[in-house]
Amino acid sequence: MLIVFDIETIPDLEGGRKLYGLDGIDAKETAKAMLATRRTKVPDSDFLPLHQHRVVAISVAARWSKDQFGVRSLGDLNSEEKQIVEKFFAIVEKSPTLISWNGNGFDLPVLQYRALVHSIPSVTYWDTGDYNNEFKWNNYQSRYHKRHIDLMDTLSKFQPRAFAPLDEICKLIGLPGKIGVGGDKVFDSYLDGKLQEIREYCEIDALSTYLVYLRFELIRGNYTPQRYENELQLVRKWLTNSNQNHFQEFIIAWQSQD
């Protein structure tokens, strides 16, 4: 089983209040104070350290059966962060190959911190051969093993100066790129009660990463051109049959670039 995943986060306001004694101020002011504290340490940074993020959406794209592709977000609009993160690690317990864009640099460290905060166990995720001998040679923890493939890391040869944004890579290979609220607007959207829009934005990122992965399989010889085209057609069919507006917007934008 192969799972492509993406997460969206907001400032961990509860954590910020614990760390910096910010009780008594509203969400926006708490977030501003957290960022101001960050800038005292890293003056040019507009991004909180990863342990100060809270997960509000996790989306996954996968072939759920031989002929069935799909994209979905874990949990529902009423799910607490702990429930969403638990669902992610429950998937990992089935030992899928995880695919991400910058998962090593962002998504997985954040999920690890949140698992720590919420006491969420995952024997399979942390195993390096103590429970399953196969994991000694291929596990989720080693940067160069294949149970998790970070496409950004791999394509850049693990060189930070060669890192590329997902949106730009998508556009270079004929995909629409990002659609929706945008990563820098997630917190504002959350405060405005637009969690569904955040989930949709996250789903588009997971979908885009899946399509980049298909191209990656083609260039490294795992897919023939015909197999690659078949995989694309499966995704196109699913998008066309979807009754969700963000997926319809994506397929229309994709078709316009053909």
N, C-alpha and C positions, 0 to 999 in steps of 0.2 A: 504494500500500500504506500502511496505517495501523497503527501499533504503539503500544499503550498499555503503559507499563513502570513498574516500581517496583523499588527496591533495598532490601536490609537490610544493615546494617553492624555491626561490632564495633570496639572500639579496635584500632588498628594497634600491637600489642604490640612487634613488631620495630622499628617506627619510633620508638616511645616509648623503647625501650632505647637506640637510637642518639642520640636527641635529649637525653635526660636521664641517661644513664649508669646505667640501671636493671638491668644484668646481675646475675644471681644470685638474683632473686626470682621468685616464681611469677606466673602470669597474672593472678590476681585482684589481687595486691598491685601489680603493674605498672600495671594499669588504675586502681587507686586513686591511685597516685602521679601518673599522668598527669592525672587529674581534679583532684587537689590542686594541681598546678602551674597548671592552667587557672584555678582559683579565686583564685590569687594575682593574676591579671590581670583576671578577671571574677568578682567575689566571689559573685554570685548565680547563676552558671551551673552546671548539672549536665550540660552537653553539651560534648563535645570539639570543638575547631575541625575544620573539614571535612577538612583535609589529614592529620588523625590518625585517620581512619576507614579500615577495611578492609572490602571488599565480601565478604559471604558468600552472598548470593543476589541474583539478578536474575530477575524474572518478567515475562512479556509476555502480553498479551491481544490478540487480533486476529481478523479474518476472514481465514483463510488461503486461502480460495477464495470463489467467489461465494455458496455456500450453506453454508460450513463455518466456524464460530466455534470458538475454543479458547483455553485458558490453559495455559501451561507455564513451567517454570523452565529457565534456560539451564544447560547442563552436567548433571552428575550429582553424587551425594553425594561422589564421590572427586575432583571437579574442583578444581584449585587456583584461587586468585583470578585469576591471570593468564589462565587458560583461559576463565573466565566472562566477564571483561571483554573479552577478544578476541572472544568470540562476540557480545557486544552490538555492538561496533563493526563486526563483519562484517555484521550486519543493517543498520547505518546506511549501509554502503557501497552498499546497494541503494536509497538515497534515499527511505526511507519518511517519512511524516509522523509525528513522535513526539508522543505525548500523555502528560502527567504531571499529578500533583498535587504542587506545590512542587518540580518538577524543576529550575527555575532556582535555587531557593534551597538545594537539597540534592543531589538525585540526580546531576545533570549535573556540578556542581563536584567532587563526590566522584569520579565516574568519570573526569573529566579529570585529577585528581591521581593516580589509580591508573594511568591510561594513561601518565602521565609516569614514575611509579615503575617500571613494567614495560616501558617503551619500546614501547608499542603504537601503531602508526601508524593514522591514519584520514584519508585525503585528503579524502573527502567531508564528514566531520563538520567539519573545520576550514576548508573551502573558503569563501571569500567572493567568488569570481569569478575567482580566478587560474587555475583549471583548467577550470571550467565557467561560462560567462558568465551562465547563468541564476541561479547562486548569488549573483551580485552583488546581485540584487534580492530574493532569498528564500533564506536560509541558516539554519543551525543556531545561528549565533553572535549574530545580532541579536535583541535582546529582543522586537522588535515584528514580526519576520517569522513566517511560518506553518509552517515546516518542523518547528518544535517549538512546541506549544501547551501552556503551563502553565496548567491550568484554574484553579488557585488565584490565580495572578497576574491572569489575564484577568477572572475574576468579581469580584475585589476592586479592579479598575481600578488595579492595581499599587500599591495603598496598604497598607503593612504593618498599619496599625490596622484594616483591613477583612479581613485574612486570616482564614480559617476552617479548622478541622480537617476532614479528609476524613470521619472517622467521624460527625461531627455533620451535615454536609451530606447524607450518605447517609441518615441517619435522618429528616431533614426531608423527603426526597423518597420515603420509603417503602421504603428498602433496609435490609438488616440491619445495615450498618456493619461494624466490624472483628470478626473471628472468629479466635481462636487465641492465641498466646503473648503478643502485645502488644509494641509497639516497645521499651518500657523493660525488657522481660525477655529480649530477644534474646541479650545477652551471657551471661546465666546459662544460658539454654537451650543456647547453643553450648558452654559449658564442660561441661554435662551430656551432651553428645553428641547433642542433639536437633536436628540440622541439618535433618532432614526436616520437623519441625514449623515451623522457621523458613521453609523454602521454601513450605510450605503457607500460612503467614500472609502471606507476600509475594504469593503467587498470589491470595489473597482481596483484597488491596489493589489489585492490578492489575485484577482483575475489577470491583471496586467503581468504580475510576476509569473503566473502560470504560463502565459503566452511567451514570455521571454525564455522561460525554462524549455519550452518546446523547441524554440530556435537553438538553444544551447545543446539540446540533444541532437539536433540536426548537424551542427558544426563539429561535434565531437564523434560523429559517426554512429551513434546509437539508433538514430532514425534514418531511414532512407528518405529521399524526397517525397515518395508516395506515402510513406507512413506519416511523415510530417504533415502533408496536406490532409490526410485522413483525420489526424488529430485536430487540426484547425477546423475542419468541417464539423466535427463533433461539437466543438465549442460554439461555432456559429449557429448550429441548429438549436442548441440549448438557449442561446441568447435570443434568437428569433422567436422561440416558443415562450419565452419568459413574459409575464404580464407586469413586470416591475419596471418603472420608468427609467431608473438609472441604467439598467441593462439594455433597454431599448435605445437610450441615448448613446450608449457605448457602441452597439452594433451598427447604428446609423452612421456614427462618426468613423467607425472602422471601414465600413463599406465605401464611404466617400473617398477613402485614401487608396482603394484598390485601383 
